[in-house]
Amino acid sequence: MAEITAQGGEALAVAIDIKKREDLVRFVDAACEKYGQLDVLVSNAGIAPTSLLDELRVEDWEEMIDVNVKGLLYGIAAALPVFREQGFGHFVNTLSTAGLKIVPTMAVYAGSKNAARAITEGLRQEAGAKLRVTAISPGFVQTGLASSMTNAEAANTTNQLMKEIGIPPEAIARCIAFAIEQPADVDVGEIVVRPTAQS
C-alpha cells in the first residue's frame, strides 16, 4: 500500500481468505463503500502444489480446487450482482499457460486452470453488452507460487526456472492495465503472456 500511495494512488487493504465466500462479499462491499462503485475485479489468487498423480496427494488436489476454482467463483458471486446493478464492470481472471500445455505433475493444477478458463468464457458469453471479461494466462512469472508446492523437487525446479527465465509481475500488471484501459465497447477476451525463453 505504501508504494501505491507514494506514487499518488489510493489503496484499501482488506484481509480475506479466498476459500470463504463471505470474505469475498465483504471485500466487494468494502470497495463499494469506499469508492461508491466497483469498476474491476481481478481474481489472481492461485496455488500450485503439483505432483505426480501416483503420489495421491489428494489434500493438495482439494486445496487447488478450493483456491483456483471455488475462489474464482466466490469472486464472481460477490461482484456480478454489483456489476449488474450498476450497469458496468470488468472481470479479469488470472489463468495460466499450464492449462495450455499439459505436462507431468501438473494435471490437477492444469485442470483447475482449465476449469477457470471454461468458467471465464462462460461468464463472457453470459455477460451481455455492458460487462467485460478478460482472461490473462501468464507463463513463468517471478512470484511466490512455488511456496505452495508440497513436493520439494517440484518447488526447487520451479524456483530455478523463475530465476532463469521468469518475467517480473509488472509485465502481467501491464497486460491487465491494457485490457482495463480499452473503451467500454472493447472487450479483450484473452491475453497469453510468457517469457520469450519459455517453450
HELIX and SHEET records of a PDB file:
HELIX    1   1 ALA A    2  ALA A    6  1                                   5    
HELIX    2   2 ARG A   21  TYR A   35  1                                  15    
HELIX    3   3 LEU A   53  GLU A   55  5                                   3    
HELIX    4   4 VAL A   58  MET A   64  1                                   7    
HELIX    5   5 ILE A   65  LYS A   70  3                                   6    
HELIX    6   6 GLY A   71  GLN A   86  1                                  16    
HELIX    7   7 THR A   97  GLY A   99  5                                   3    
HELIX    8   8 ALA A  107  ALA A  127  1                                  21    
HELIX    9   9 LEU A  145  SER A  148  5                                   4    
HELIX   10  10 ALA A  152  ILE A  165  1                                  14    
HELIX   11  11 PRO A  169  ILE A  180  1                                  12    
SHEET    1   A 4 VAL A  40  SER A  43  0                                        
SHEET    2   A 4 GLY A  89  THR A  94  1                                        
SHEET    3   A 4 LEU A 131  PRO A 138  1                                        
SHEET    4   A 4 GLU A 190  VAL A 193  1                                        
END                                                                             
